[in-house]
Amino acid sequence: MEFTLEQLSPDNVTSLFDGAFYKAETNRVCNQDDQTDVAVTTTVWSDGRPVQVYASPTDQVFVFRYSANYGEAAEAQVLRACNLIDEFPVHARAEKDEGGAWVITFIYKHIVPEGVGLGAREIVGVFRVFEKLLTAHMQNFHALVMQAE
């Protein structure tokens, strides 16, 4: 069965990953207008790392994102590491959190043309490639940030 991006609600994405034996949960926020809970993303746990997964029909992409905290690293270190990481299929974006610590977010956006569906097998398969990249390179990314000058 294939799903359009519009059909890939956070609850449906959570079910797909639960069916593939991943720990997954739907993230909800309170709608300020009517005080109801609204599903916004799915968190899929990979080796203890929370990966956010969601469909964006407006942008025609299915997104996988993971954020790693690099605390007191210097801006030059973080930016140089992001530039090197960007050579992989995964984009890296650096920003400071509320406490002033550096966070690098790893993002993969899978383009889905209008009218094309994604099957559960494809969604989980693409996630596994993203997961492998994170697992294989996470220590290297950390060392790169800490050593870059």
N, CA, C and O atoms as a GROMACS GRO file, in nm:
protein
  596
    1MET      N    1   0.084  -0.117   0.000
    1MET     CA    2   0.000   0.000   0.000
    1MET      C    3   0.088   0.124   0.000
    1MET      O    4   0.185   0.133   0.076
    2GLU      N    5   0.056   0.217  -0.084
    2GLU     CA    6   0.130   0.343  -0.090
    2GLU      C    7   0.048   0.455  -0.029
    2GLU      O    8  -0.074   0.455  -0.032
    3PHE      N    9   0.122   0.553   0.027
    3PHE     CA   10   0.060   0.667   0.092
    3PHE      C   11   0.106   0.795   0.023
    3PHE      O   12   0.223   0.807  -0.013
    4THR      N   13   0.016   0.889   0.005
    4THR     CA   14   0.057   1.021  -0.040
    4THR      C   15   0.109   1.096   0.083
    4THR      O   16   0.085   1.052   0.196
    5LEU      N   17   0.179   1.206   0.063
    5LEU     CA   18   0.229   1.283   0.177
    5LEU      C   19   0.113   1.330   0.265
    5LEU      O   20   0.127   1.337   0.388
    6GLU      N   21   0.000   1.363   0.204
    6GLU     CA   22  -0.115   1.408   0.281
    6GLU      C   23  -0.168   1.298   0.373
    6GLU      O   24  -0.223   1.328   0.479
    7GLN      N   25  -0.151   1.173   0.334
    7GLN     CA   26  -0.198   1.060   0.415
    7GLN      C   27  -0.100   1.023   0.526
    7GLN      O   28  -0.136   0.948   0.617
    8LEU      N   29   0.022   1.074   0.518
    8LEU     CA   30   0.124   1.036   0.616
    8LEU      C   31   0.119   1.127   0.739
    8LEU      O   32   0.211   1.203   0.766
    9SER      N   33   0.010   1.116   0.811
    9SER     CA   34  -0.005   1.190   0.936
    9SER      C   35   0.094   1.132   1.038
    9SER      O   36   0.141   1.020   1.022
   10PRO      N   37   0.125   1.209   1.142
   10PRO     CA   38   0.214   1.155   1.246
   10PRO      C   39   0.165   1.022   1.304
   10PRO      O   40   0.246   0.933   1.330
   11ASP      N   41   0.035   1.007   1.323
   11ASP     CA   42  -0.017   0.881   1.375
   11ASP      C   43   0.008   0.766   1.278
   11ASP      O   44   0.043   0.655   1.319
   12ASN      N   45  -0.011   0.791   1.147
   12ASN     CA   46   0.016   0.687   1.047
   12ASN      C   47   0.164   0.653   1.040
   12ASN      O   48   0.201   0.536   1.027
   13VAL      N   49   0.250   0.755   1.047
   13VAL     CA   50   0.395   0.731   1.045
   13VAL      C   51   0.437   0.650   1.168
   13VAL      O   52   0.519   0.559   1.157
   14THR      N   53   0.381   0.683   1.283
   14THR     CA   54   0.411   0.607   1.405
   14THR      C   55   0.373   0.461   1.386
   14THR      O   56   0.450   0.372   1.423
   15SER      N   57   0.256   0.435   1.330
   15SER     CA   58   0.211   0.297   1.306
   15SER      C   59   0.305   0.222   1.212
   15SER      O   60   0.334   0.105   1.233
   16LEU      N   61   0.352   0.291   1.106
   16LEU     CA   62   0.443   0.227   1.011
   16LEU      C   63   0.572   0.182   1.081
   16LEU      O   64   0.620   0.070   1.059
   17PHE      N   65   0.628   0.269   1.165
   17PHE     CA   66   0.753   0.234   1.232
   17PHE      C   67   0.732   0.132   1.344
   17PHE      O   68   0.818   0.048   1.367
   18ASP      N   69   0.618   0.139   1.412
   18ASP     CA   70   0.586   0.035   1.510
   18ASP      C   71   0.580  -0.101   1.441
   18ASP      O   72   0.628  -0.201   1.494
   19GLY      N   73   0.521  -0.104   1.322
   19GLY     CA   74   0.510  -0.228   1.245
   19GLY      C   75   0.645  -0.280   1.197
   19GLY      O   76   0.658  -0.399   1.167
   20ALA      N   77   0.744  -0.192   1.191
   20ALA     CA   78   0.880  -0.232   1.151
   20ALA      C   79   0.968  -0.257   1.274
   20ALA      O   80   1.090  -0.266   1.263
   21PHE      N   81   0.905  -0.268   1.391
   21PHE     CA   82   0.972  -0.301   1.517
   21PHE      C   83   1.064  -0.192   1.569
   21PHE      O   84   1.165  -0.221   1.634
   22TYR      N   85   1.032  -0.068   1.541
   22TYR     CA   86   1.102   0.046   1.600
   22TYR      C   87   1.015   0.100   1.713
   22TYR      O   88   0.893   0.088   1.711
   23LYS      N   89   1.080   0.159   1.812
   23LYS     CA   90   1.005   0.231   1.914
   23LYS      C   91   0.972   0.367   1.854
   23LYS      O   92   1.062   0.443   1.818
   24ALA      N   93   0.843   0.396   1.842
   24ALA     CA   94   0.801   0.521   1.779
   24ALA      C   95   0.685   0.579   1.858
   24ALA      O   96   0.602   0.507   1.913
   25GLU      N   97   0.681   0.712   1.863
   25GLU     CA   98   0.570   0.778   1.933
   25GLU      C   99   0.532   0.907   1.861
   25GLU      O  100   0.617   0.975   1.803
   26THR      N  101   0.406   0.938   1.866
   26THR     CA  102   0.355   1.060   1.804
   26THR      C  103   0.373   1.176   1.900
   26THR      O  104   0.338   1.167   2.017
   27ASN      N  105   0.428   1.285   1.850
   27ASN     CA  106   0.446   1.406   1.931
   27ASN      C  107   0.327   1.497   1.910
   27ASN      O  108   0.286   1.522   1.796
   28ARG      N  109   0.272   1.546   2.018
   28ARG     CA  110   0.153   1.630   2.011
   28ARG      C  111   0.179   1.763   2.082
   28ARG      O  112   0.256   1.771   2.177
   29VAL      N  113   0.113   1.866   2.033
   29VAL     CA  114   0.116   1.997   2.098
   29VAL      C  115  -0.028   2.042   2.119
   29VAL      O  116  -0.120   1.995   2.052
   30CYS      N  117  -0.044   2.132   2.212
   30CYS     CA  118  -0.178   2.184   2.242
   30CYS      C  119  -0.210   2.299   2.146
   30CYS      O  120  -0.135   2.396   2.137
   31ASN      N  121  -0.321   2.287   2.075
   31ASN     CA  122  -0.368   2.392   1.988
   31ASN      C  123  -0.421   2.506   2.075
   31ASN      O  124  -0.515   2.486   2.153
   32GLN      N  125  -0.362   2.623   2.063
   32GLN     CA  126  -0.400   2.736   2.148
   32GLN      C  127  -0.542   2.784   2.123
   32GLN      O  128  -0.606   2.839   2.214
   33ASP      N  129  -0.594   2.764   2.002
   33ASP     CA  130  -0.728   2.813   1.969
   33ASP      C  131  -0.838   2.735   2.039
   33ASP      O  132  -0.927   2.794   2.102
   34ASP      N  133  -0.832   2.604   2.029
   34ASP     CA  134  -0.941   2.525   2.086
   34ASP      C  135  -0.896   2.427   2.195
   34ASP      O  136  -0.975   2.343   2.239
   35GLN      N  137  -0.771   2.437   2.239
   35GLN     CA  138  -0.716   2.357   2.348
   35GLN      C  139  -0.720   2.206   2.321
   35GLN      O  140  -0.730   2.127   2.415
   36THR      N  141  -0.714   2.166   2.195
   36THR     CA  142  -0.707   2.024   2.162
   36THR      C  143  -0.563   1.986   2.131
   36THR      O  144  -0.483   2.071   2.092
   37ASP      N  145  -0.532   1.858   2.149
   37ASP     CA  146  -0.399   1.809   2.114
   37ASP      C  147  -0.391   1.786   1.964
   37ASP      O  148  -0.482   1.728   1.904
   38VAL      N  149  -0.281   1.831   1.904
   38VAL     CA  150  -0.260   1.816   1.760
   38VAL      C  151  -0.130   1.739   1.739
   38VAL      O  152  -0.026   1.774   1.795
   39ALA      N  153  -0.136   1.633   1.658
   39ALA     CA  154  -0.016   1.555   1.626
   39ALA      C  155   0.069   1.635   1.528
   39ALA      O  156   0.018   1.686   1.429
   40VAL      N  157   0.202   1.645   1.557
   40VAL     CA  158   0.288   1.726   1.470
   40VAL      C  159   0.400   1.646   1.405
   40VAL      O  160   0.431   1.668   1.288
   41THR      N  161   0.462   1.555   1.478
   41THR     CA  162   0.571   1.474   1.422
   41THR      C  163   0.568   1.336   1.489
   41THR      O  164   0.490   1.310   1.580
   42THR      N  165   0.656   1.250   1.440
   42THR     CA  166   0.679   1.120   1.501
   42THR      C  167   0.824   1.116   1.547
   42THR      O  168   0.913   1.159   1.474
   43THR      N  169   0.848   1.064   1.667
   43THR     CA  170   0.984   1.038   1.712
   43THR      C  171   1.009   0.889   1.696
   43THR      O  172   0.933   0.807   1.748
   44VAL      N  173   1.114   0.854   1.623
   44VAL     CA  174   1.156   0.715   1.607
   44VAL      C  175   1.290   0.703   1.678
   44VAL      O  176   1.382   0.781   1.652
   45TRP      N  177   1.302   0.606   1.768
   45TRP     CA  178   1.424   0.590   1.846
   45TRP      C  179   1.520   0.497   1.773
   45TRP      O  180   1.484   0.386   1.735
   46SER      N  181   1.644   0.545   1.755
   46SER     CA  182   1.749   0.470   1.686
   46SER      C  183   1.874   0.469   1.774
   46SER      O  184   1.938   0.572   1.790
   47ASP      N  185   1.907   0.356   1.829
   47ASP     CA  186   2.024   0.344   1.918
   47ASP      C  187   2.020   0.451   2.027
   47ASP      O  188   2.123   0.511   2.058
   48GLY      N  189   1.904   0.475   2.084
   48GLY     CA  190   1.889   0.573   2.190
   48GLY      C  191   1.880   0.717   2.143
   48GLY      O  192   1.865   0.808   2.225
   49ARG      N  193   1.888   0.739   2.013
   49ARG     CA  194   1.880   0.874   1.958
   49ARG      C  195   1.739   0.900   1.906
   49ARG      O  196   1.685   0.819   1.831
   50PRO      N  197   1.678   1.013   1.945
   50PRO     CA  198   1.545   1.045   1.894
   50PRO      C  199   1.551   1.113   1.758
   50PRO      O  200   1.606   1.223   1.746
   51VAL      N  201   1.497   1.049   1.656
   51VAL     CA  202   1.494   1.103   1.522
   51VAL      C  203   1.351   1.148   1.493
   51VAL      O  204   1.256   1.071   1.506
   52GLN      N  205   1.336   1.274   1.453
   52GLN     CA  206   1.205   1.328   1.417
   52GLN      C  207   1.176   1.293   1.271
   52GLN      O  208   1.260   1.310   1.184
   53VAL      N  209   1.055   1.243   1.247
   53VAL     CA  210   1.015   1.201   1.113
   53VAL      C  211   0.879   1.265   1.084
   53VAL      O  212   0.787   1.257   1.166
   54TYR      N  213   0.866   1.328   0.967
   54TYR     CA  214   0.738   1.388   0.932
   54TYR      C  215   0.728   1.413   0.783
   54TYR      O  216   0.828   1.425   0.713
   55ALA      N  217   0.603   1.421   0.736
   55ALA     CA  218   0.575   1.454   0.597
   55ALA      C  219   0.544   1.603   0.587
   55ALA      O  220   0.477   1.659   0.674
   56SER      N  221   0.591   1.666   0.482
   56SER     CA  222   0.560   1.806   0.455
   56SER      C  223   0.502   1.815   0.314
   56SER      O  224   0.576   1.837   0.218
   57PRO      N  225   0.369   1.799   0.301
   57PRO     CA  226   0.308   1.805   0.167
   57PRO      C  227   0.331   1.938   0.097
   57PRO      O  228   0.345   1.941  -0.026
   58THR      N  229   0.337   2.048   0.171
   58THR     CA  230   0.359   2.179   0.111
   58THR      C  231   0.493   2.186   0.040
   58THR      O  232   0.504   2.242  -0.069
   59ASP      N  233   0.597   2.128   0.102
   59ASP     CA  234   0.732   2.130   0.044
   59ASP      C  235   0.760   2.006  -0.042
   59ASP      O  236   0.867   1.996  -0.102
   60GLN      N  237   0.666   1.914  -0.048
   60GLN     CA  238   0.678   1.788  -0.121
   60GLN      C  239   0.799   1.706  -0.077
   60GLN      O  240   0.873   1.654  -0.161
   61VAL      N  241   0.818   1.694   0.055
   61VAL     CA  242   0.930   1.616   0.109
   61VAL      C  243   0.884   1.534   0.229
   61VAL      O  244   0.787   1.568   0.298
   62PHE      N  245   0.955   1.425   0.252
   62PHE     CA  246   0.942   1.345   0.373
   62PHE      C  247   1.074   1.366   0.446
   62PHE      O  248   1.180   1.345   0.388
   63VAL      N  249   1.068   1.406   0.574
   63VAL     CA  250   1.186   1.457   0.644
   63VAL      C  251   1.228   1.366   0.760
   63VAL      O  252   1.144   1.316   0.835
   64PHE      N  253   1.360   1.347   0.771
   64PHE     CA  254   1.421   1.279   0.886
   64PHE      C  255   1.518   1.379   0.946
   64PHE      O  256   1.601   1.435   0.874
   65ARG      N  257   1.511   1.404   1.079
   65ARG     CA  258   1.602   1.500   1.141
   65ARG      C  259   1.644   1.454   1.280
   65ARG      O  260   1.565   1.402   1.357
   66TYR      N  261   1.772   1.476   1.308
   66TYR     CA  262   1.829   1.443   1.440
   66TYR      C  263   1.916   1.559   1.484
   66TYR      O  264   1.994   1.612   1.404
   67SER      N  265   1.904   1.600   1.610
   67SER     CA  266   1.983   1.711   1.663
   67SER      C  267   2.081   1.660   1.768
   67SER      O  268   2.044   1.584   1.858
   68ALA      N  269   2.207   1.702   1.756
   68ALA     CA  270   2.312   1.666   1.852
   68ALA      C  271   2.365   1.792   1.917
   68ALA      O  272   2.393   1.890   1.849
   69ASN      N  273   2.378   1.791   2.048
   69ASN     CA  274   2.423   1.907   2.124
   69ASN      C  275   2.575   1.906   2.134
   69ASN      O  276   2.634   1.806   2.175
   70TYR      N  277   2.639   2.018   2.098
   70TYR     CA  278   2.785   2.029   2.106
   70TYR      C  279   2.829   2.135   2.204
   70TYR      O  280   2.944   2.178   2.202
   71GLY      N  281   2.739   2.177   2.290
   71GLY     CA  282   2.770   2.262   2.404
   71GLY      C  283   2.859   2.381   2.377
   71GLY      O  284   2.821   2.474   2.306
   72GLU      N  285   2.978   2.377   2.432
   72GLU     CA  286   3.070   2.491   2.434
   72GLU      C  287   3.164   2.498   2.314
   72GLU      O  288   3.260   2.575   2.315
   73ALA      N  289   3.139   2.421   2.211
   73ALA     CA  290   3.226   2.425   2.094
   73ALA      C  291   3.228   2.566   2.035
   73ALA      O  292   3.129   2.639   2.044
   74ALA      N  293   3.340   2.603   1.977
   74ALA     CA  294   3.353   2.735   1.915
   74ALA      C  295   3.274   2.738   1.784
   74ALA      O  296   3.257   2.636   1.718
   75GLU      N  297   3.225   2.857   1.748
   75GLU     CA  298   3.146   2.872   1.625
   75GLU      C  299   3.224   2.823   1.503
   75GLU      O  300   3.167   2.756   1.417
   76ALA      N  301   3.351   2.855   1.494
   76ALA     CA  302   3.432   2.812   1.379
   76ALA      C  303   3.438   2.660   1.370
   76ALA      O  304   3.434   2.604   1.261
   77GLN      N  305   3.449   2.594   1.485
   77GLN     CA  306   3.453   2.447   1.487
   77GLN      C  307   3.323   2.390   1.432
   77GLN      O  308   3.324   2.300   1.348
   78VAL      N  309   3.212   2.441   1.481
   78VAL     CA  310   3.081   2.388   1.443
   78VAL      C  311   3.054   2.413   1.295
   78VAL      O  312   3.007   2.324   1.225
   79LEU      N  313   3.083   2.533   1.247
   79LEU     CA  314   3.056   2.565   1.107
   79LEU      C  315   3.145   2.486   1.012
   79LEU      O  316   3.099   2.441   0.907
   80ARG      N  317   3.271   2.468   1.048
   80ARG     CA  318   3.361   2.387   0.963
   80ARG      C  319   3.311   2.243   0.956
   80ARG      O  320   3.310   2.181   0.850
   81ALA      N  321   3.271   2.189   1.071
   81ALA     CA  322   3.218   2.053   1.073
   81ALA      C  323   3.093   2.042   0.987
   81ALA      O  324   3.076   1.944   0.913
   82CYS      N  325   3.004   2.141   0.995
   82CYS     CA  326   2.882   2.139   0.913
   82CYS      C  327   2.916   2.140   0.765
   82CYS      O  328   2.854   2.068   0.687
   83ASN      N  329   3.014   2.220   0.726
   83ASN     CA  330   3.054   2.224   0.585
   83ASN      C  331   3.104   2.089   0.537
   83ASN      O  332   3.073   2.048   0.425
   84LEU      N  333   3.180   2.020   0.619
   84LEU     CA  334   3.229   1.888   0.581
   84LEU      C  335   3.117   1.785   0.580
   84LEU      O  336   3.111   1.700   0.492
   85ILE      N  337   3.029   1.792   0.679
   85ILE     CA  338   2.917   1.698   0.687
   85ILE      C  339   2.825   1.714   0.567
   85ILE      O  340   2.766   1.617   0.521
   86ASP      N  341   2.812   1.836   0.517
   86ASP     CA  342   2.723   1.862   0.403
   86ASP      C  343   2.766   1.790   0.276
   86ASP      O  344   2.692   1.787   0.178
   87GLU      N  345   2.885   1.731   0.276
   87GLU     CA  346   2.928   1.653   0.161
   87GLU      C  347   2.855   1.519   0.154
   87GLU      O  348   2.857   1.453   0.050
   88PHE      N  349   2.792   1.478   0.264
   88PHE     CA  350   2.711   1.356   0.267
   88PHE      C  351   2.571   1.391   0.218
   88PHE      O  352   2.538   1.509   0.204
   89PRO      N  353   2.487   1.289   0.192
   89PRO     CA  354   2.350   1.319   0.148
   89PRO      C  355   2.267   1.390   0.256
   89PRO      O  356   2.159   1.442   0.227
   90VAL      N  357   2.318   1.393   0.377
   90VAL     CA  358   2.247   1.457   0.488
   90VAL      C  359   2.300   1.598   0.507
   90VAL      O  360   2.421   1.620   0.510
   91HIS      N  361   2.209   1.693   0.519
   91HIS     CA  362   2.246   1.833   0.542
   91HIS      C  363   2.268   1.854   0.691
   91HIS      O  364   2.198   1.794   0.773
   92ALA      N  365   2.363   1.938   0.728
   92ALA     CA  366   2.386   1.974   0.868
   92ALA      C  367   2.364   2.123   0.886
   92ALA      O  368   2.413   2.205   0.808
   93ARG      N  369   2.289   2.157   0.990
   93ARG     CA  370   2.261   2.297   1.020
   93ARG      C  371   2.299   2.324   1.165
   93ARG      O  372   2.259   2.251   1.255
   94ALA      N  373   2.377   2.431   1.187
   94ALA     CA  374   2.420   2.467   1.322
   94ALA      C  375   2.340   2.586   1.372
   94ALA      O  376   2.314   2.681   1.299
   95GLU      N  377   2.300   2.578   1.498
   95GLU     CA  378   2.232   2.690   1.562
   95GLU      C  379   2.252   2.680   1.712
   95GLU      O  380   2.281   2.572   1.765
   96LYS      N  381   2.235   2.792   1.780
   96LYS     CA  382   2.247   2.792   1.925
   96LYS      C  383   2.110   2.768   1.988
   96LYS      O  384   2.009   2.819   1.939
   97ASP      N  385   2.108   2.690   2.098
   97ASP     CA  386   1.981   2.669   2.168
   97ASP      C  387   1.957   2.783   2.266
   97ASP      O  388   2.035   2.878   2.271
   98GLU      N  389   1.850   2.774   2.342
   98GLU     CA  390   1.814   2.882   2.435
   98GLU      C  391   1.924   2.911   2.537
   98GLU      O  392   1.938   3.024   2.582
   99GLY      N  393   2.002   2.809   2.572
   99GLY     CA  394   2.108   2.825   2.670
   99GLY      C  395   2.240   2.870   2.611
   99GLY      O  396   2.338   2.885   2.684
  100GLY      N  397   2.245   2.892   2.480
  100GLY     CA  398   2.367   2.937   2.415
  100GLY      C  399   2.459   2.825   2.368
  100GLY      O  400   2.568   2.852   2.319
  101ALA      N  401   2.417   2.699   2.384
  101ALA     CA  402   2.499   2.586   2.340
  101ALA      C  403   2.475   2.558   2.192
  101ALA      O  404   2.365   2.578   2.141
  102TRP      N  405   2.580   2.512   2.123
  102TRP     CA  406   2.568   2.480   1.981
  102TRP      C  407   2.496   2.347   1.963
  102TRP      O  408   2.522   2.250   2.035
  103VAL      N  409   2.407   2.343   1.866
  103VAL     CA  410   2.336   2.222   1.829
  103VAL      C  411   2.351   2.206   1.678
  103VAL      O  412   2.328   2.299   1.602
  104ILE      N  413   2.391   2.085   1.636
  104ILE     CA  414   2.395   2.054   1.493
  104ILE      C  415   2.278   1.962   1.464
  104ILE      O  416   2.261   1.859   1.528
  105THR      N  417   2.196   2.002   1.366
  105THR     CA  418   2.082   1.921   1.327
  105THR      C  419   2.114   1.857   1.192
  105THR      O  420   2.148   1.925   1.095
  106PHE      N  421   2.102   1.725   1.188
  106PHE     CA  422   2.125   1.649   1.066
  106PHE      C  423   1.988   1.626   1.002
  106PHE      O  424   1.897   1.573   1.066
  107ILE      N  425   1.974   1.666   0.875
  107ILE     CA  426   1.844   1.660   0.808
  107ILE      C  427   1.858   1.592   0.672
  107ILE      O  428   1.948   1.622   0.594
  108TYR      N  429   1.767   1.498   0.646
  108TYR     CA  430   1.756   1.440   0.512
  108TYR      C  431   1.613   1.463   0.465
  108TYR      O  432   1.518   1.422   0.532
  109LYS      N  433   1.598   1.527   0.350
  109LYS     CA  434   1.466   1.551   0.292
  109LYS      C  435   1.452   1.467   0.166
  109LYS      O  436   1.524   1.486   0.068
  110HIS      N  437   1.359   1.374   0.172
  110HIS     CA  438   1.332   1.285   0.060
  110HIS      C  439   1.224   1.348  -0.027
  110HIS      O  440   1.109   1.361   0.017
  111ILE      N  441   1.258   1.386  -0.148
  111ILE     CA  442   1.164   1.452  -0.238
  111ILE      C  443   1.059   1.352  -0.286
  111ILE      O  444   1.091   1.240  -0.326
  112VAL      N  445   0.934   1.395  -0.281
  112VAL     CA  446   0.822   1.312  -0.328
  112VAL      C  447   0.740   1.395  -0.426
  112VAL      O  448   0.668   1.486  -0.386
  113PRO      N  449   0.752   1.365  -0.556
  113PRO     CA  450   0.677   1.443  -0.655
  113PRO      C  451   0.526   1.433  -0.632
  113PRO      O  452   0.476   1.335  -0.577
  114GLU      N  453   0.457   1.537  -0.675
  114GLU     CA  454   0.312   1.541  -0.660
  114GLU      C  455   0.249   1.420  -0.728
  114GLU      O  456   0.285   1.384  -0.840
  115GLY      N  457   0.154   1.358  -0.659
  115GLY     CA  458   0.083   1.243  -0.714
  115GLY      C  459   0.155   1.111  -0.696
  115GLY      O  460   0.101   1.007  -0.735
  116VAL      N  461   0.274   1.112  -0.640
  116VAL     CA  462   0.351   0.989  -0.618
  116VAL      C  463   0.332   0.945  -0.474
  116VAL      O  464   0.332   1.027  -0.383
  117GLY      N  465   0.316   0.816  -0.454
  117GLY     CA  466   0.300   0.762  -0.319
  117GLY      C  467   0.426   0.696  -0.269
  117GLY      O  468   0.515   0.660  -0.347
  118LEU      N  469   0.433   0.682  -0.138
  118LEU     CA  470   0.544   0.611  -0.073
  118LEU      C  471   0.488   0.489  -0.002
  118LEU      O  472   0.386   0.497   0.066
  119GLY      N  473   0.555   0.376  -0.018
  119GLY     CA  474   0.515   0.257   0.054
  119GLY      C  475   0.585   0.249   0.189
  119GLY      O  476   0.688   0.312   0.209
  120ALA      N  477   0.527   0.173   0.280
  120ALA     CA  478   0.586   0.156   0.413
  120ALA      C  479   0.729   0.103   0.402
  120ALA      O  480   0.818   0.147   0.474
  121ARG      N  481   0.750   0.008   0.311
  121ARG     CA  482   0.884  -0.050   0.293
  121ARG      C  483   0.985   0.057   0.250
  121ARG      O  484   1.098   0.058   0.299
  122GLU      N  485   0.946   0.146   0.159
  122GLU     CA  486   1.035   0.252   0.114
  122GLU      C  487   1.065   0.351   0.227
  122GLU      O  488   1.180   0.392   0.245
  123ILE      N  489   0.962   0.391   0.302
  123ILE     CA  490   0.981   0.486   0.410
  123ILE      C  491   1.077   0.430   0.514
  123ILE      O  492   1.171   0.498   0.555
  124VAL      N  493   1.055   0.307   0.556
  124VAL     CA  494   1.142   0.245   0.656
  124VAL      C  495   1.280   0.220   0.597
  124VAL      O  496   1.380   0.236   0.667
  125GLY      N  497   1.288   0.183   0.469
  125GLY     CA  498   1.417   0.162   0.404
  125GLY      C  499   1.501   0.288   0.399
  125GLY      O  500   1.621   0.284   0.427
  126VAL      N  501   1.440   0.401   0.363
  126VAL     CA  502   1.512   0.528   0.360
  126VAL      C  503   1.555   0.567   0.501
  126VAL      O  504   1.666   0.617   0.521
  127PHE      N  505   1.468   0.543   0.599
  127PHE     CA  506   1.505   0.570   0.739
  127PHE      C  507   1.627   0.488   0.779
  127PHE      O  508   1.716   0.539   0.847
  128ARG      N  509   1.631   0.363   0.738
  128ARG     CA  510   1.745   0.276   0.775
  128ARG      C  511   1.876   0.327   0.715
  128ARG      O  512   1.981   0.314   0.777
  129VAL      N  513   1.870   0.384   0.595
  129VAL     CA  514   1.991   0.444   0.537
  129VAL      C  515   2.034   0.565   0.620
  129VAL      O  516   2.152   0.580   0.651
  130PHE      N  517   1.938   0.651   0.657
  130PHE     CA  518   1.966   0.766   0.744
  130PHE      C  519   2.023   0.718   0.877
  130PHE      O  520   2.121   0.774   0.927
  131GLU      N  521   1.963   0.615   0.933
  131GLU     CA  522   2.007   0.559   1.061
  131GLU      C  523   2.150   0.504   1.051
  131GLU      O  524   2.231   0.526   1.141
  132LYS      N  525   2.181   0.435   0.943
  132LYS     CA  526   2.316   0.382   0.923
  132LYS      C  527   2.418   0.495   0.916
  132LYS      O  528   2.526   0.486   0.974
  133LEU      N  529   2.383   0.600   0.843
  133LEU     CA  530   2.474   0.713   0.831
  133LEU      C  531   2.500   0.775   0.968
  133LEU      O  532   2.614   0.804   1.003
  134LEU      N  533   2.395   0.795   1.047
  134LEU     CA  534   2.413   0.851   1.181
  134LEU      C  535   2.498   0.760   1.268
  134LEU      O  536   2.591   0.806   1.334
  135THR      N  537   2.466   0.632   1.267
  135THR     CA  538   2.539   0.536   1.351
  135THR      C  539   2.686   0.527   1.311
  135THR      O  540   2.774   0.529   1.396
  136ALA      N  541   2.711   0.517   1.181
  136ALA     CA  542   2.848   0.501   1.133
  136ALA      C  543   2.933   0.625   1.152
  136ALA      O  544   3.054   0.615   1.174
  137HIS      N  545   2.871   0.742   1.143
  137HIS     CA  546   2.950   0.865   1.143
  137HIS      C  547   2.936   0.951   1.267
  137HIS      O  548   3.003   1.054   1.277
  138MET      N  549   2.852   0.914   1.362
  138MET     CA  550   2.828   1.000   1.478
  138MET      C  551   2.956   1.030   1.554
  138MET      O  552   2.982   1.146   1.589
  139GLN      N  553   3.037   0.928   1.582
  139GLN     CA  554   3.163   0.953   1.654
  139GLN      C  555   3.256   1.039   1.570
  139GLN      O  556   3.326   1.125   1.624
  140ASN      N  557   3.258   1.017   1.440
  140ASN     CA  558   3.343   1.099   1.353
  140ASN      C  559   3.295   1.244   1.352
  140ASN      O  560   3.377   1.335   1.354
  141PHE      N  561   3.164   1.265   1.349
  141PHE     CA  562   3.110   1.401   1.352
  141PHE      C  563   3.152   1.471   1.481
  141PHE      O  564   3.195   1.586   1.479
  142HIS      N  565   3.139   1.399   1.593
  142HIS     CA  566   3.174   1.458   1.723
  142HIS      C  567   3.323   1.494   1.726
  142HIS      O  568   3.360   1.603   1.769
  143ALA      N  569   3.408   1.402   1.681
  143ALA     CA  570   3.552   1.428   1.680
  143ALA      C  571   3.583   1.544   1.588
  143ALA      O  572   3.668   1.627   1.620
  144LEU      N  573   3.517   1.552   1.474
  144LEU     CA  574   3.538   1.660   1.379
  144LEU      C  575   3.504   1.796   1.440
  144LEU      O  576   3.579   1.892   1.422
  145VAL      N  577   3.394   1.804   1.511
  145VAL     CA  578   3.357   1.930   1.576
  145VAL      C  579   3.460   1.969   1.679
  145VAL      O  580   3.500   2.085   1.686
  146MET      N  581   3.503   1.873   1.759
  146MET     CA  582   3.595   1.903   1.868
  146MET      C  583   3.737   1.936   1.818
  146MET      O  584   3.811   2.006   1.886
  147GLN      N  585   3.774   1.886   1.700
  147GLN     CA  586   3.909   1.908   1.650
  147GLN      C  587   3.918   2.020   1.547
  147GLN      O  588   4.027   2.072   1.523
  148ALA      N  589   3.809   2.058   1.488
  148ALA     CA  590   3.812   2.160   1.382
  148ALA      C  591   3.861   2.293   1.437
  148ALA      O  592   3.823   2.334   1.547
  149GLU      N  593   3.943   2.359   1.362
  149GLU     CA  594   3.993   2.493   1.405
  149GLU      C  595   4.007   2.583   1.287
  149GLU      O  596   4.047   2.698   1.302
   0.00000   0.00000   0.00000
